[in-house]
Amino acid sequence: MTENSLATSGADLELVGIQKRFPGFTAVENLDLKIPAGSFFALLGPSGCGKTTTLRLVAGLEDPTQGKILIGGKDVSGLKPHKRQVNTVFQSYALFPHMTILENVAFGLRRRKSADPVGKAHEALRLVELDHVADRKPAQLSGGQQQRVALARAVVNRPALLLLDEPLGALDLKLRRQMQQELKQIQQEVGLTFLHVTHDQEEAMTMADTVAVMNKGRIEQMGAPEELYELPRTVFVANFLGQSNLFAVDVVGGSDQVLHTDLLGTRISVPRSRSERESGSITVGVRPEKMTLGTAPVEPDAGLNAIGPGRVTDVSFIGVSTQYTVELPGSAPVQVFQQNLQAGPTAALGDEVWLSWRVEHTFGLADDRLETGALTADLSTQAIAAHAALGE
């Protein structure tokens, strides 16, 4: 894509003490958030967590119960939607079927009596690489092309802030991944501030500079995608953003750098810098792809955590890796993702196995430790809810 004069400066967005109550429940609770100008920010969470309500508050489609919304330092809390420098791209493209693509993109400019609406519409279509279909009707375009037209129509008005409400949800997987890359490229080229609402963790991590994980109207954790994935702070984040193996343990000692914990007589160590809590009963975790599965006991090594023996209860070959489920005493079933670097699986159904991983890949969570059975049940419920929200 080439440089264009649509490039503009985005504005920062600040939410100060935002609360939104509906009869019978609170959708957003004391939300403080600042999104720097020109950034690609994602609000991620399951259905009902408050992310879409937050987006509607910013757009002016809902009024906050309390708090302020500032765009570019200006309080817009009391302004009507059309008075805010904001445009929204929805999952439904909402294109006018009787108009050409060019007319759809130029429509808002003409209503505002902007100078040279046709020239600006062509420029926006060139940005999304669709100027060659300017004279077609929406029905003659694919879903991905229609979504790009909707984006061109939003960008052509040069808003300071672009809101994306599950914009790729109606596309098939391959097209969705292609559009993720294109949206990110367009955002960098145009320089607008993007606020993207999604329940799709891969979409948020692929596109956003910063991700905020929402749960029950609050932000549980916010940061760069890799930071949230590698170092989740709560059980919810650890399980919503990818999968995690979690263990209920007791802190039994340690050094300046490392905590030592006990899992039914087995030592699991976690770096102090990677643990939210340092004493008592805590929950520690490790991502499935960080673990190694073997059919012999693991040699003692201060740099390794090792547990076992366990029993393989499921083996799933998925091409790049094989996924194992291992039953271990005193733990929820453990998931191990092993890259397929050799022909054939490492272990078969029913095999006795030992698991290990580097100490530096362990993390300790902030939540109060649940009893093992409750932890297993709670995680199962959350996993089901997360997969349902993701349409899996």
C-alpha positions in Angstrom: 0.0 0.0 0.0 1.2 3.5 -0.8 1.3 6.6 1.3 -1.8 8.8 1.0 -3.0 12.2 2.2 -5.7 10.4 4.3 -2.9 10.0 6.9 -3.8 12.1 9.9 -3.0 12.2 13.6 -5.2 10.2 15.9 -6.2 11.5 19.3 -5.7 9.9 22.6 -8.7 8.5 24.4 -9.1 8.7 28.2 -11.9 7.1 30.3 -12.0 8.5 33.9 -14.0 6.7 36.5 -16.5 5.3 33.9 -19.4 3.4 35.3 -22.5 2.1 33.4 -25.4 0.7 35.3 -28.4 -0.9 33.8 -31.5 -2.0 35.8 -30.4 -5.0 37.8 -26.7 -5.1 36.9 -23.6 -3.0 36.4 -22.0 -3.5 32.9 -18.9 -1.3 33.5 -17.4 -0.7 37.0 -15.0 2.2 37.7 -13.1 2.0 34.5 -9.9 4.2 34.2 -8.2 3.8 30.9 -5.8 5.9 28.7 -5.2 4.9 25.1 -2.3 6.9 23.5 -2.9 8.7 20.1 -2.0 6.5 17.1 -2.1 3.2 18.9 -4.0 0.0 18.1 -5.8 -1.0 21.3 -7.9 -4.1 21.9 -10.5 -4.7 24.5 -10.7 -8.5 24.9 -13.1 -10.6 26.9 -16.0 -13.0 26.8 -19.6 -12.1 26.1 -21.1 -10.0 28.9 -17.8 -8.7 30.2 -18.6 -5.0 29.4 -16.3 -4.5 26.3 -19.1 -3.6 23.8 -20.8 -1.4 26.4 -17.5 0.5 26.8 -17.2 0.9 23.0 -20.8 2.2 22.8 -20.1 4.7 25.6 -17.1 6.1 23.6 -19.2 6.3 20.5 -21.9 8.2 22.3 -24.5 5.4 21.8 -24.8 5.0 25.6 -24.5 7.6 28.3 -22.2 6.8 31.3 -23.9 6.6 34.7 -20.8 8.4 36.0 -17.3 9.4 34.9 -15.9 11.3 31.9 -14.8 10.4 28.4 -12.1 12.6 26.8 -10.9 12.4 23.2 -7.8 14.5 22.5 -8.1 16.0 25.9 -11.7 17.3 25.3 -14.6 16.0 27.4 -17.1 14.6 25.0 -19.3 12.8 27.6 -22.3 15.0 26.9 -21.9 15.2 23.1 -24.1 13.4 20.6 -22.5 10.7 18.5 -22.2 12.9 15.3 -20.5 15.6 17.3 -17.6 13.3 18.3 -14.6 12.7 16.1 -15.4 9.0 16.1 -16.4 6.5 13.5 -17.4 2.8 14.1 -16.9 -0.2 11.9 -19.4 -3.0 12.8 -19.5 -6.7 12.1 -22.4 -6.0 9.8 -21.1 -3.9 6.9 -24.3 -1.7 6.7 -23.5 -0.7 3.1 -26.3 0.8 1.0 -27.2 -2.0 -1.5 -28.6 0.3 -4.2 -25.4 2.5 -4.3 -22.1 1.8 -6.0 -19.0 1.3 -3.8 -17.8 4.8 -4.6 -21.2 6.3 -3.7 -21.2 4.4 -0.4 -17.8 5.8 0.6 -18.6 9.3 -0.6 -22.1 9.3 1.1 -21.0 10.8 4.5 -18.7 13.4 2.8 -21.6 14.6 0.6 -23.9 14.9 3.6 -21.3 17.1 5.3 -20.8 19.1 2.1 -17.1 18.3 2.1 -15.0 19.5 -0.8 -14.2 17.0 -3.5 -16.1 14.0 -2.0 -15.5 11.8 -5.1 -11.8 12.4 -5.1 -11.5 11.6 -1.4 -13.7 8.5 -1.8 -11.3 7.2 -4.6 -8.4 7.9 -2.3 -9.9 5.9 0.5 -10.7 3.0 -1.8 -7.1 3.0 -3.1 -6.0 2.7 0.6 -8.0 -0.5 0.9 -7.0 -1.6 -2.6 -10.5 -1.6 -4.0 -10.6 1.5 -6.3 -10.9 -0.9 -9.3 -14.4 -2.0 -8.1 -15.6 1.6 -7.4 -18.5 1.2 -9.9 -19.8 -2.1 -8.6 -22.6 -2.7 -6.1 -22.0 -4.2 -2.7 -23.7 -7.5 -3.6 -21.0 -8.0 -6.3 -18.2 -8.0 -3.7 -17.0 -10.8 -1.4 -17.5 -10.4 2.4 -13.9 -9.4 2.9 -14.2 -6.8 0.2 -17.4 -5.4 1.7 -15.6 -5.1 5.1 -12.8 -3.2 3.4 -15.4 -0.8 1.9 -16.9 -0.3 5.3 -13.4 0.6 6.6 -12.8 3.0 3.7 -16.1 4.7 4.5 -15.1 5.1 8.1 -11.5 6.3 7.4 -12.5 8.8 4.6 -14.1 11.1 7.3 -10.7 11.3 9.0 -12.0 10.6 12.5 -9.6 11.0 15.4 -10.7 7.7 16.8 -11.9 4.6 14.9 -13.9 2.0 16.8 -14.0 -1.6 15.6 -16.8 -3.7 17.0 -16.0 -7.4 16.2 -15.4 -6.2 12.6 -14.1 -9.6 11.3 -16.5 -11.9 13.0 -18.6 -12.7 9.9 -15.6 -13.7 7.8 -14.2 -17.2 7.4 -11.0 -18.1 9.1 -8.6 -17.7 6.2 -10.1 -14.3 5.2 -10.2 -13.2 8.8 -6.4 -13.8 9.2 -5.7 -11.9 6.0 -7.9 -9.0 7.1 -6.1 -8.9 10.5 -2.8 -8.1 8.7 -4.5 -5.6 6.4 -6.2 -3.7 9.2 -3.0 -3.5 11.1 -1.2 -2.2 8.0 -3.9 0.4 7.3 -3.8 1.6 10.9 -0.1 2.1 10.8 -0.3 3.9 7.4 -3.2 6.2 8.3 -2.1 6.9 11.9 -5.5 6.9 13.5 -6.2 5.6 17.0 -8.0 2.2 16.8 -10.1 0.8 19.6 -10.9 -2.8 18.7 -13.5 -4.8 20.7 -13.2 -8.6 20.2 -13.7 -12.0 22.0 -11.1 -13.6 19.7 -7.8 -13.9 21.6 -5.8 -14.6 18.4 -7.3 -11.5 16.7 -6.4 -9.3 19.6 -2.9 -10.6 19.9 -2.2 -10.4 16.2 -3.4 -6.9 15.7 -3.1 -4.8 18.9 -0.1 -3.0 20.4 -1.9 -3.2 23.8 -4.5 -5.6 25.0 -6.8 -5.1 27.9 -8.5 -8.3 29.2 -12.0 -7.5 30.6 -14.0 -9.5 33.1 -17.2 -8.6 34.8 -17.0 -4.9 33.9 -13.4 -4.5 35.0 -10.0 -4.7 33.4 -8.2 -7.7 34.9 -4.9 -7.0 33.1 -3.5 -4.8 30.4 -0.2 -4.8 28.5 1.5 -5.9 25.3 0.1 -9.2 24.0 3.3 -11.1 24.7 3.5 -9.8 28.2 -0.1 -10.9 29.0 0.5 -14.3 27.5 3.9 -15.0 29.1 3.0 -13.5 32.5 -0.7 -13.6 33.3 -1.6 -12.3 36.7 -4.9 -14.0 37.4 -6.6 -17.4 36.7 -9.0 -15.7 34.4 -6.3 -14.1 32.2 -4.2 -17.3 32.3 -7.1 -19.3 30.9 -8.8 -16.8 28.6 -5.7 -15.8 26.8 -4.5 -19.2 25.7 -4.4 -22.3 27.9 -2.6 -22.8 31.2 -1.8 -25.7 33.5 -2.4 -24.5 37.0 -1.4 -26.1 40.3 -2.5 -25.4 43.8 0.7 -25.4 45.9 2.1 -24.2 49.3 5.2 -22.0 49.5 7.8 -23.8 51.6 11.0 -21.7 51.1 13.3 -20.3 48.5 16.1 -17.9 47.8 16.4 -14.2 46.8 15.5 -15.1 43.3 13.2 -18.2 43.5 10.3 -19.4 45.5 10.0 -23.1 46.3 6.5 -24.6 46.6 5.2 -28.0 47.4 2.7 -30.0 45.3 1.9 -33.2 47.2 5.6 -33.8 48.0 6.9 -32.6 44.6 8.9 -29.3 44.5 7.8 -26.6 42.0 9.9 -23.5 41.8 8.8 -20.1 40.5 11.0 -16.9 40.1 10.0 -14.3 42.6 9.8 -11.7 39.8 7.2 -13.9 38.1 4.9 -14.4 41.1 2.2 -12.1 42.4 2.3 -13.7 45.8 5.3 -15.0 47.9 3.8 -16.9 50.9 1.1 -19.2 52.0 -1.1 -21.2 49.6 -0.8 -20.0 46.0 -1.6 -21.0 42.4 1.3 -21.4 40.0 1.1 -22.2 36.3 2.9 -23.0 33.1 1.8 -22.9 29.4 1.3 -26.3 27.7 3.9 -25.6 24.9 6.6 -24.9 27.6 6.4 -28.4 28.9 8.4 -31.5 27.8 6.9 -35.0 28.0 9.1 -38.1 28.4 8.7 -41.8 29.2 11.5 -41.9 31.8 12.0 -40.1 35.1 13.6 -36.6 34.8 17.2 -36.2 36.1 17.4 -33.7 39.0 18.2 -30.2 37.8 17.9 -26.9 39.7 16.8 -25.2 36.5 13.9 -27.6 35.9 10.5 -28.3 37.4 9.6 -32.0 37.1 6.4 -33.9 38.0 5.3 -37.4 37.5 4.6 -40.2 36.9 1.3 -39.5 35.2 -0.8 -41.4 32.7 -1.6 -40.2 29.1 -5.4 -40.1 28.7 -5.6 -38.4 25.3 -3.4 -37.9 22.2 -4.4 -35.5 19.5 -2.2 -35.0 16.4 -2.8 -31.5 14.9 0.0 -31.2 12.4 2.6 -28.9 13.8 2.3 -30.4 17.3 0.8 -33.3 19.2 -1.4 -32.4 22.2 -1.3 -34.7 25.2 -3.7 -34.9 28.2 -1.9 -36.3 31.2 -3.7 -37.4 34.5 -1.5 -36.6 37.6 -2.3 -37.1 41.3 -3.5 -34.0 43.1 -3.9 -31.9 39.9 -6.4 -31.1 37.2 -5.6 -32.9 33.9 -2.4 -31.4 32.4 -2.1 -30.3 28.8 1.2 -30.7 26.9 1.8 -29.3 23.4 4.8 -31.0 21.9 6.2 -29.8 18.5 6.4 -32.5 15.9 10.2 -32.5 15.3 10.3 -36.2 14.6 8.0 -38.8 13.0 5.4 -40.3 15.4 4.2 -39.3 18.9 6.5 -39.3 21.9 4.0 -41.3 23.9 0.8 -43.4 23.3 -2.5 -43.5 25.1 -2.1 -45.2 28.5 1.7 -44.7 28.7 3.3 -43.7 32.0 5.1 -40.3 31.5 7.0 -37.6 33.3 6.7 -33.9 32.6 9.3 -31.1 33.0 9.7 -27.4 32.2 12.2 -24.6 32.8 11.7 -22.8 36.2 11.8 -19.4 34.4 8.6 -20.4 32.5 6.6 -20.8 35.7 4.3 -18.0 36.9 2.5 -17.3 40.2 -1.0 -15.8 40.2 -2.7 -13.2 42.4 -5.9 -15.2 43.1 -6.6 -16.8 46.4 -5.6 -20.4 46.0 -8.6 -22.7 45.5 -8.8 -26.3 46.7 -7.6 -28.7 44.0 -11.1 -30.0 43.2 -12.6 -26.5 43.2 -9.8 -25.2 41.0 -10.4 -28.0 38.5 -14.1 -27.4 38.4 -13.7 -23.6 38.2 -11.2 -23.9 35.3 -13.4 -26.4 33.5 -16.3 -23.9 33.8 -14.2 -21.0 32.6 -12.7 -23.1 29.7 -16.2 -24.1 28.6 -17.4 -20.5 28.8 -14.3 -19.2 26.9 -14.7 -21.8 24.1 -18.4 -21.0 23.8 -17.6 -17.3 23.5 -15.1 -18.1 20.8 -17.6 -20.2 18.9 -15.6 -23.4 19.4 
